[in-house]
């Protein structure tokens, strides 16, 4: 399930110079800016004029963090991976609860145990997406209050990280086809297996469509 908002992707411009213990780049007016390993950003020490680090720097920093047992740096769009299924599920519940009831029923929230082998990602604003070991993308939900990311950014991120298929109710057909997914099969909606929150007096019985990424 996904809803659009504005994007918040930073860019890095200027010269990067390696030095012991970190890196600097030249910002506007030639003013050096320090690289903060904790945030993966450049700035003048006061939090102003910060930019996202380069992919190469991010890669090496994340390798170091992995060895040290620390969380990876946030992605440029604020997405980070979590290895805690309960934490991810709690974030999913909050994200799902933030959207209108007439849309909420399309969002799939699994048990914490079902997320155990998945790769789970959350944005700084509480939006979520997960990828199962077989590449199936699940639990896509943009939190209504999250202004740091768009729904399509969650999907793009999932594809970039190995997601190559998903299934969704037909009300999301237009959204997913615009993101490069092609419908190949579908099954009729069955009220016996209707998701929590689906209201017969309000909601259409939408078929479930299966989409590979093309």
Secondary structure, 3 states (H helix, E strand, C coil): CCCCCCCCCCCCCCCEEEECCEEEEECHHHCEEEEECCCCEEECCCCCCCEECCHHHHHHHHHHHHHHCCCCCCCCCCEEEECCHHHHHHHHHHHHHCCCHHHHCCCCCCCCHHHCCCEEEEECCCCEEEECCCCEEEEEECCCCCCCCCHHHHHHHHHHCCCCEEEEEHHHHHHHHHCCEEEEEEECCCHHHCCCCCCCCCCCCCCEEEEEEC
